[in-house]
Amino acid sequence: MNENADHNLFSLLNDLARLIRVEADKRARVHGMTRAGWSLMARLARHPGISQKELADLLEVEPISVARMVDRLEAAGLLERRADAGDRRIWRLHLLPASEPVLKKMAAMAAELESFVTQGVSPAARDAIVEGLGQMKMNLTQKPETQAVETGSVREVA
């Protein structure tokens, strides 16, 4: 097995994810937004009426972080909080019509970014990568975290 960090699957995945986030941040700033704000809006577009707490869980951030982003997006007229019918402590989030052009910009930016990142990768290789990553994600999401796999050797990861 090649121990070169440049050829280690996890190192490459980590580096690629970081570089994509950096590039997405740059592109979002050009449009006066943040990647985090766009991520929030994209999730909200797929889950209209979600609570701030549920959205924080989906985004894997603290609820206060979502509240601050929601404050900014609400002030910009892109979304609104509506009281939950069954529990007045809960706010349900809904995109407003003014968010539609922003969502279209986001979709175009995501397509441009994907094209840029996958430049030089054949369609067959891209499909194989997507399939492999999908399988890895399924492996991790369907396996209980408490289940340990015993092997003949243990390698410490820093």
N, C-alpha and C positions, 0 to 999 in steps of 0.2 A: 504494500500500500504506500502510495506517495504521501509523505508528510508535509510536502510543500504547501504552505497556506494558500497559495494561489490556485491550487488544484483540490483543496478540501471542500466538499460539498457545502458544509455548514458555513464555512468562511465565505465562500462565494455568494451564497444566499444572503448572508448578513450584509456583506459589502454591497451587493446589488440593491437590496432593499434600502439601505442607507443612501446610496447614490440616487436612486429613484426619488426618495423623499426630498433630497436636496434640490434636485432638478424640478420636481413638482412645486416646491416652495418658491423657486425663482419664477416659474411660469405663473403661479397664482398671484404673486406680487405685481406682475405686469398688469394684471386685471384688477388690482386694488383689493385683492382678497388674500386669505391665507389657505394653505392646504388643509389645515384643521377645520376652518369654516366650510370649505368645499366638501370635506369628508362628512361633516355634520349634515350639510344640506343633501348630499347624495343619499345618506342613510335615511333621512327624513322623507325624501321623495319615495323611497321604497317602503317606508313604514309610517304613513301619515297617521297623526293622532297618538304617536308614541309619547310616553312620559319622559321627562328630563332624566329620571333615574334609569329607566330602561335604555335610553339613548346613551347615557354614560357607560352602562354595562356593555352595550354593543361596541362603543368606541374604545373601551378599555381605558377610560380616564375617570378621574374623580368627578362626582356630580357638580362640584363648585366650578370646575373647568367648563363643563357644558353650560352651566348657568351664565357664566361670563360670555361665552361665545353666543349663546342665545340672546343675551342682552344686546350685543353688538349687531347681530343680524335682525333683531326686532327693531332696533333704532334705525336700521337701514331700510326698513319696510319690506324685508324679505320673508319674514315669518311672524307668526303670532302665537301667544300662549292662550289657551282656552281652559277654563276650569273643568275638571273632571266631573261628570254628572253624579257619580257615586261617592266621591271623596274630595272634599273641597281643598284638601292639602296638596292634591296632585294637579299639576299643570300638564295639559296635553298640547303638543306642538304641531302646528300646521303651517305649511308653506303658503305664501300669498302669491297672487298672480304675478307680482313684480319679480318673483324668483325664476320664472320661466326663462327669460333671456340669460340669466346667470347660469342656470342648469344647462342650457344649450352651449354656452361658452365652455363650461366644464367638460361637457361631452367631447367637444372639438379638441380641447386641450389634452384630454386623456387619450384621444385617438392619435394626436400628433406625438405625444410622449411615447406611446406604445410603438409607433412607427419608428421614432428616433432610436429607442432602446433596442428594438429588434432588427435594426438595419444590418444587413449581411447575414441574417439567420434565415435559412430556407423555410418555406411554409411547412415542410415535413418535419424539420427539426423543431420549429415552434410548436407544432401540434404535439410532438412527442414530449416536449418540455411541459406543456400545459397538462397533458395527460399524467405525466409522472408527478408533477407538483400536486395535482388534484388527488392522486392516490396517496401521497404523503400526508396531505391535509386530512384525508379521510382516516388514515391510520391513526393520526394523533387525536382526532375528534371523537373517534369511536372507541378508543381504548381508555379504560379507567386509569386515572393518574396514579392511583394507589397500587396498581398491579405492577410488580417489579419483574423484570426478566433477568434470570440468573445466567451468567455466562462463565466460561472457564477463566476469563481474565477481565479485570476491570481497569479501564484507562481513565485517569483523572483528567477532567477538562477544565482548563483555567478560564 
